[in-house]
Amino acid sequence: MKMTLCDQRDYMGLQQEQGLVQLQENGLISLEHTPEHLVSIVEKNSKIFLLSLPAEIRNRIFKYTLGGNIVWCTITRCHVVIRTGPPRRYIIDTEHALLRVCRQIYVETALLPFSTNDFGFIPRQPVQVLWQRMLPGQRNAVTGVVIDDSTVRGHLCSGKTESLYTSSQGKSSEFPNLRLLVFHDKVLREEKPGVVERLSGWVQQLLGPWGKIVVMAMNAAGVYFEPCIERSAAGMCGLEDRSTGNNSLQEERSQVS
């Protein structure tokens, strides 16, 4: 899944200074006050079929539309392009166009791309880059992180887990509401002694005893598919291979959402 994030903090601050938007404490746009020239549009939009559905059904539709994916985060280095004249195409992607349909849909979906997807980082450096570009509300909404095999080997096999996603208090320093970790199934086949035990201790420190882990198998193309193991963080040491049938990752993470 593609998700492009620019640094929104300065842009949002400028919009607020110019009186164009009001911001909440978490950095997201506040829509409590509707400008007079938009009142009639808001009232008209509220009568469309989608928004007339019960809130529980709308929320389920929005979650299936925006969530259930693994968002792999990488850093792309590129050169600045200086071009004159009108742009050749729209520079705004359509991956999350749903959020821009109307004010009510924005209110109901603004955080769903962050709360209903799992974020993977290869290598670890993109975590800090993404964290700096997220608004506070977006960072707090992230509940799932995918731990790639190289990260596990580099930190857990060497015993260096103190700086891996954790703060001095043990909880995630970047994503304080983290409740789900997804691992490659190779982790459990690691031959070095003590790896699973260190992994268990780190997971419980990071998620608490009620957090959830999902171990995914990976096909030859490097794409995660059906979960082969799922267990609470407290039960990490007793992991054994177990088939979970046809559950998708979206269904697995819906249990912690």
C-alpha positions as CSV (number, residue, x, y, z in Angstrom):
1,M,0.0,0.0,0.0
2,K,1.3,3.5,-0.9
3,M,1.1,6.3,1.6
4,T,2.9,9.6,0.9
5,L,3.5,11.9,3.9
6,C,4.9,15.4,3.6
7,D,5.8,17.5,6.7
8,Q,2.4,18.8,7.7
9,R,3.3,20.7,10.8
10,D,4.5,23.9,9.3
11,Y,1.8,23.9,6.6
12,M,-1.0,23.4,9.2
13,G,0.5,26.1,11.4
14,L,0.5,28.6,8.5
15,Q,-3.1,27.7,7.7
16,Q,-4.1,28.4,11.3
17,E,-2.2,31.7,11.4
18,Q,-4.1,32.8,8.3
19,G,-7.4,31.9,9.9
20,L,-8.2,29.3,7.2
21,V,-8.4,26.3,9.6
22,Q,-8.8,25.6,13.3
23,L,-6.6,22.9,14.8
24,Q,-7.2,20.4,17.6
25,E,-4.6,19.7,20.2
26,N,-3.6,16.6,18.3
27,G,-2.8,18.6,15.2
28,L,-5.8,17.5,13.2
29,I,-8.2,20.0,11.6
30,S,-11.1,20.9,13.9
31,L,-14.5,20.9,12.2
32,E,-16.6,21.9,15.2
33,H,-17.4,25.3,13.6
34,T,-18.8,25.3,10.1
35,P,-18.3,28.5,8.2
36,E,-21.6,30.1,7.1
37,H,-20.9,29.7,3.4
38,L,-20.5,26.0,3.9
39,V,-23.6,25.3,6.0
40,S,-25.9,24.5,3.1
41,I,-23.4,22.2,1.5
42,V,-22.9,20.3,4.8
43,E,-26.6,19.9,5.3
44,K,-26.9,18.6,1.7
45,N,-24.1,16.1,2.1
46,S,-25.6,14.8,5.3
47,K,-28.5,13.5,3.3
48,I,-26.6,11.3,0.9
49,F,-27.1,7.5,1.2
50,L,-23.7,6.7,2.7
51,L,-23.9,9.2,5.5
52,S,-27.5,8.2,6.3
53,L,-26.4,4.7,7.2
54,P,-26.0,3.9,10.9
55,A,-22.6,5.0,12.2
56,E,-21.5,1.4,13.0
57,I,-22.1,0.3,9.3
58,R,-20.3,3.4,8.0
59,N,-17.3,2.8,10.2
60,R,-17.1,-0.8,9.0
61,I,-17.2,0.3,5.4
62,F,-14.5,2.9,6.0
63,K,-12.3,0.4,7.8
64,Y,-12.5,-2.1,4.9
65,T,-11.8,0.7,2.4
66,L,-8.8,2.2,4.1
67,G,-7.4,-0.5,6.3
68,G,-6.1,-4.1,6.5
69,N,-2.8,-3.4,4.7
70,I,0.9,-3.4,5.5
71,V,2.4,0.0,4.7
72,W,6.1,-0.5,4.0
73,C,7.9,2.7,4.7
74,T,11.2,3.5,2.9
75,I,13.2,6.6,2.2
76,T,13.4,7.6,-1.4
77,R,16.2,10.0,-2.3
78,C,15.5,12.1,-5.4
79,H,16.8,15.3,-7.0
80,V,14.8,18.5,-7.1
81,V,13.1,19.0,-10.4
82,I,12.8,22.6,-11.6
83,R,10.0,22.9,-14.1
84,T,8.2,25.9,-15.6
85,G,4.6,25.9,-16.8
86,P,1.5,24.1,-15.5
87,P,2.0,20.6,-14.0
88,R,1.5,17.7,-16.4
89,R,-0.7,15.8,-13.9
90,Y,-2.3,16.2,-10.6
91,I,0.2,16.1,-7.8
92,I,-2.3,14.8,-5.2
93,D,-2.6,11.0,-5.1
94,T,-5.9,9.3,-5.0
95,E,-5.0,6.6,-2.5
96,H,-6.9,8.4,0.3
97,A,-9.3,10.5,-1.7
98,L,-12.1,9.3,0.5
99,L,-10.9,11.6,3.2
100,R,-11.4,14.7,1.0
101,V,-15.0,14.0,-0.1
102,C,-16.7,16.1,2.6
103,R,-16.3,17.4,6.1
104,Q,-18.2,14.6,7.9
105,I,-16.3,11.8,6.1
106,Y,-13.0,13.5,7.1
107,V,-14.1,13.6,10.7
108,E,-14.9,9.9,10.7
109,T,-11.9,8.7,8.6
110,A,-9.0,11.1,9.3
111,L,-7.2,8.6,11.6
112,L,-8.3,5.3,10.0
113,P,-5.3,5.0,7.6
114,F,-3.1,5.0,10.7
115,S,-5.2,3.0,13.1
116,T,-6.3,0.2,10.7
117,N,-3.0,-0.5,8.9
118,D,0.3,-1.9,10.0
119,F,3.5,-0.1,9.4
120,G,6.7,-1.8,8.4
121,F,10.2,-0.1,8.2
122,I,13.2,-1.2,6.2
123,P,15.6,-0.2,7.5
124,R,14.9,1.3,10.9
125,Q,15.8,4.9,9.8
126,P,12.4,5.6,8.2
127,V,10.7,5.3,11.6
128,Q,12.2,8.6,12.7
129,V,11.5,10.3,9.4
130,L,7.9,9.2,9.4
131,W,7.5,10.1,13.1
132,Q,8.7,13.6,12.4
133,R,6.2,14.1,9.5
134,M,3.2,12.7,11.4
135,L,0.9,14.9,13.5
136,P,0.5,13.9,17.2
137,G,-2.9,12.4,16.6
138,Q,-1.6,10.3,13.7
139,R,1.3,8.9,15.8
140,N,-1.0,8.1,18.6
141,A,-3.4,6.2,16.3
142,V,-0.8,3.7,15.1
143,T,-1.4,0.4,16.8
144,G,0.4,-2.1,14.6
145,V,4.0,-2.4,13.4
146,V,5.6,-5.1,11.2
147,I,9.1,-6.1,12.3
148,D,11.2,-7.2,9.3
149,D,13.7,-10.0,9.5
150,S,16.8,-7.9,9.2
151,T,15.7,-5.8,12.2
152,V,15.2,-8.8,14.3
153,R,18.5,-10.3,13.4
154,G,20.3,-7.0,13.9
155,H,18.9,-6.3,17.4
156,L,17.5,-9.4,19.0
157,C,20.2,-11.8,17.9
158,S,22.8,-9.5,19.4
159,G,20.8,-8.7,22.4
160,K,20.5,-4.9,21.6
161,T,16.9,-4.3,22.1
162,E,17.0,-1.3,24.3
163,S,16.8,1.2,21.4
164,L,14.3,-0.8,19.2
165,Y,11.0,1.2,19.3
166,T,11.2,1.6,23.0
167,S,11.6,4.5,25.4
168,S,13.2,4.4,28.9
169,Q,9.8,3.3,30.3
170,G,9.7,0.3,27.9
171,K,6.7,1.5,25.9
172,S,7.1,2.6,22.3
173,S,8.7,6.0,22.1
174,E,7.3,6.7,18.6
175,F,3.9,5.0,18.8
176,P,2.6,5.0,22.4
177,N,-0.6,3.0,21.6
178,L,1.2,0.1,19.9
179,R,-0.8,-3.1,20.6
180,L,0.1,-5.4,17.7
181,L,3.4,-6.7,16.3
182,V,3.7,-8.8,13.1
183,F,6.8,-11.0,12.7
184,H,8.3,-13.0,9.9
185,D,8.1,-16.8,10.7
186,K,11.9,-17.1,10.2
187,V,12.3,-15.4,13.6
188,L,11.1,-18.5,15.4
189,R,13.6,-20.7,13.5
190,E,16.6,-18.6,14.5
191,E,19.3,-21.0,15.7
192,K,21.1,-18.7,18.0
193,P,20.3,-19.5,21.6
194,G,18.1,-17.2,23.6
195,V,16.6,-15.3,20.7
196,V,12.9,-16.3,21.3
197,E,13.4,-15.6,25.0
198,R,14.8,-12.1,24.3
199,L,12.0,-11.6,21.8
200,S,9.4,-12.6,24.4
201,G,10.8,-10.2,27.0
202,W,11.0,-7.3,24.5
203,V,7.5,-7.9,23.2
204,Q,6.0,-7.9,26.7
205,Q,7.9,-4.7,27.6
206,L,6.8,-3.0,24.5
207,L,3.1,-4.1,24.4
208,G,2.3,-5.2,27.9
209,P,0.8,-8.6,28.7
210,W,-2.4,-7.9,26.7
211,G,-0.7,-6.9,23.5
212,K,-0.9,-9.3,20.5
213,I,1.6,-10.8,18.2
214,V,1.0,-12.3,14.8
215,V,3.7,-14.4,13.1
216,M,3.2,-14.4,9.3
217,A,4.5,-16.8,6.7
218,M,6.0,-15.2,3.6
219,N,5.9,-16.5,0.0
220,A,8.8,-16.5,-2.5
221,A,7.9,-13.0,-3.7
222,G,8.4,-11.6,-0.3
223,V,4.6,-11.0,0.3
224,Y,3.1,-11.8,3.7
225,F,0.1,-14.1,3.6
226,E,-1.9,-16.1,6.1
227,P,-1.0,-15.8,9.8
228,C,0.6,-19.1,11.0
229,I,0.8,-18.1,14.7
230,E,-1.0,-15.7,16.9
231,R,-0.6,-15.3,20.6
232,S,-0.8,-12.7,23.3
233,A,2.5,-11.0,24.4
234,A,2.4,-12.9,27.7
235,G,2.3,-16.2,25.8
236,M,5.2,-15.5,23.5
237,C,7.6,-18.0,25.0
238,G,5.2,-20.9,24.4
239,L,4.8,-20.3,20.6
240,E,4.1,-23.3,18.5
241,D,3.1,-23.5,14.9
242,R,-0.7,-23.4,14.5
243,S,-2.8,-23.0,11.4
244,T,-5.4,-20.2,11.7
245,G,-7.5,-21.2,8.7
246,N,-8.4,-18.5,6.2
247,N,-8.1,-15.5,8.5
248,S,-6.7,-12.5,6.7
249,L,-4.4,-9.9,8.4
250,Q,-7.3,-7.5,8.4
251,E,-9.4,-10.0,10.4
252,E,-6.5,-10.6,12.7
253,R,-5.9,-7.0,13.5
254,S,-9.7,-6.2,13.8
255,Q,-9.5,-8.1,17.1
256,V,-7.2,-5.4,18.6
257,S,-8.8,-2.4,16.9
